Amino acid sequence: MSPVPRRRPSTTHAELLRRVRYFRSLPATVLRRLGGQCALRALRAGEVLFEEGRPCHGLFIVAEGTVEVRQTSLRGREQVFHTEGPGAALGEGPLFDRGGYIATAVATEATRVLFLRRADLLDLCRRHPTVALSMLETLARRMRRFAEIVGDLAFRPVPERLARYLSALASSADPGTEVDLELTQAQLAARLGTVRELVSRAFAQLEASGIITRKRARVVIRDPARLAALARGEPMSHATHQRVT
């Protein structure tokens, strides 16, 4: 069972709240008062912060640690939407439409979060419209990200999704660039919206075509141009033909 939220000095909470994009423009006095309205909750790795479909009673703010937001099908297949660290806020959408959470949030390591009640947050939005506008901006970005996920699942084959993921992680476009995945294939599959077997097959295809080489948890990008072409949606055979000619 989850620990009972604990109270801490409001000045500490105010310092944590200042990290949040929504609240950075607020005066120090407002932040201190807002901090006094927050409760602190500690979670262990793997502990659920909130569950899909459950009622939303307030806003969660990550103070320390990492929280993964995901959905799980009845067959156990996972889709990770996003992962958030310190300064991120979670659960904004249901606060405004009064529906349940659209996904489940799970701590991936020892984590602390602040909790701000819905009534206190809505009162803050009425008094400080810049907070509400900032929240709308974040919700719009997330909606755009969800649309991208839907598009990937509907139109992009797994090798293309994997190419996009690796391209986004690459620190440069130079041949020999190494990418540290820091994920198991099952975890990567959850981010790509597929299953581990298909991720393994996609890796094998990229490696067989000479685009990448794998070294345990590291991926060496041997041909960044072909990887980028595949990430853009060009067929792997076409990307190969371009390189040969």
N, C-alpha and C positions, 0 to 999 in steps of 0.2 A: 504494500500500500504506500502511496506517495507521502513523503514527509509533510507535516503541517507547515504552511508558510510561516516564516519567522520574520519578526520586525528587526530592523537595523536603524541606526541613527539616520535621520532624513538627509543630513549633509552627504553621507556616503551614497545614498540613493540619488541625490541630485548630481553628483559627479558622474555616476553611471548614466543617468538620463541625458547628460550633455553630449554623450557619444552618439546619441540617436539623431539621425538627420531631421526628424520632425521637430525636435525640441531645441535645436541649437540656437535659434533666434530668440528664445524666451529669456526674459530677465532673470537674474540670479534669485530674486525673491520668489518668483513664480516657480522656478525649478525646485527650490527648497520646499515650497508648499506641496508641489506635485510629488516630490520624493517622500514626503511624510504620508502620502496616501497610498504608497506602494508597499507590497509585501514581497519578501524574498523567499524563493523556493530553491532547494538543492535537489539535483537529480543525479543518479548513478548512470554509468554507461549502459545503454540499452533500455533505460526507463522511459516510459511514454509521458510526454508533456500534455498532449491532448489527442483525442481520437476522432477519426472521421465520423461525422454524423452527430456527435455530441454537441449540446448547446454551448454557445460561446458567451462567457460572462465578462470578458475583459481582454486587455492587450497584454501579451507577454513580450518582454524585452530581454535579450540574451546579454547577461553581464559577463559571464566567463564560460568557456567551453564551446561546444558545437552542437547544433540541432539539425537533423535531417527531416525534411518534409516529404512524405511519400504516400502513395496509395498501394493497397495490396488486394489482389483479386481473390475470389473464393478458392481458386486453385493454388494460391500462394505466390503468384507472380507479382513482382514489385515494379513500380515505376517511381523513381525519385524525381521530384520536381525541382527542388533546390536545397542547398545546405547553407546554413547561416551561422555566423560567429558573433563575437561581442559587438554590441551596438545595433544589432538587427532587431526588428520588431516582427512579431508573428501574430496572425489571427485578426488582421484588420477587416477583411471582407465581411465575415459573419457579424461583426459589430454593427454594421450598417444595414444589412438586409435581414438580420435577426434569424438567419438560418443556421444550420449546424456547420461544423468545420468541414471543409471540402477534402481534407486529407488528414493524415496522422503525423504528428511531430514526435520524434524520438531523439533523445540525447545520444550522441555517438561517443561521448567521453564524460568524465565528471563535469557537471555543468551547473551554473547558477543563473536563475532568471528572476526578473522583477515582474510583478503582476499589478496592473492598474485596472481598476474596475471600469466597466463600460460607462456608467453614469458619470464618473469623474473625467473620463476621456472626452465624452460628448460635451460636457460642460466646458472643458478646456477649448475644444474646437469652436464653440460659440463665442467664447471670450477672445480667442486668438485665431482668426481665420487662416493665418499663414500655416498653422499646424494642419488644418484640414486640407489645404491645397497641397502641402507636402505629402500627406498621406494619399491623396488622389493620384499624385505623380507616381508614387511607388506602386499603387494598385494597377495603374496603367502599364507600367513596365512589366509587372508580373503577368498581366493579361496577355501582353505581347509575347512573353516567354512561353506561356501556355499554348498560344497559337502556333509558335514555332515547334513545340513538342508534338502537337497534333499533326502538323504538316510533316514532320519527320516520320511519325508512325504511319501516316497514310501513304506517303509518296516516296520515302527514301529507303532503299534496301540497307541491310545492316552494314555491309562494308563501307557504304557512303557515310552512314552515321558515325562509324568508327573513325573514318578519315577526318570528318569534321571535328570530332572530339580531340584527336591527336593534333590536328592543325592548331586548334585553340590553345592547347597546352604548350606547344613548341615555343621556345624562347627566341628562336631566330629561324630564318629561311635558308640556312646554310646546310649543305649535305653533312651528315654526321652528327647533327643535333640530337641530343638524347632527351627523352621524356621519361620522367619517373611517375609511373601511374599511381602508386600507393594504394591500389585497389585490387581486390581479387576479381577474377573474371565474373563471378556472380554479382559483385557490387557494381562492376562496370556495366553488366547487362541491365541492371535496374536503372541505371542512368540513361541507357540507350533505348530502353523500352523493349527489350527482347529477353532471350534466355541464354544461359551460359554456353550451351552447345553452339549456338549461332555466332556468338562472339568469338569463340575458339576457331570456328570455321573462317570467319572474316579475317582474323589475324593470320591464319594460314594462307589465305588468298593474297593478302598484302605482302606477306613475306615471300611467297612463291613468285610473285611478280617483280620482286626486287625493290619494292617501295620502302620496306622497313626490314629491320633485323631485330629480333628479340633477345634480350639478355636478362633472363629472369624477370624482375619487376621493372626493368628498363626497356624502352623501345628506342632504337636508333633509326632515325629517319634518313635513309640513304638517298632518296629522291624526293625532295620537298616539292618540286614542281608538279610531279605526278600525283603526289598526295593532295596538293591544293586543287588540282584539276578534278580529282575524284570527289573531294569535299564540295566542289561547286556543282556536282551532279553529272560530270562527264563520265561515260562508261569506262570501266577499267581497261577494256580492250582498246578504246580510242586513245586513252592517256598513254598506253603502251606504244601504240602506233606513232603518236606524236614524238615520243622519245627516240624511237628507232630511226625515224626519218629525219 
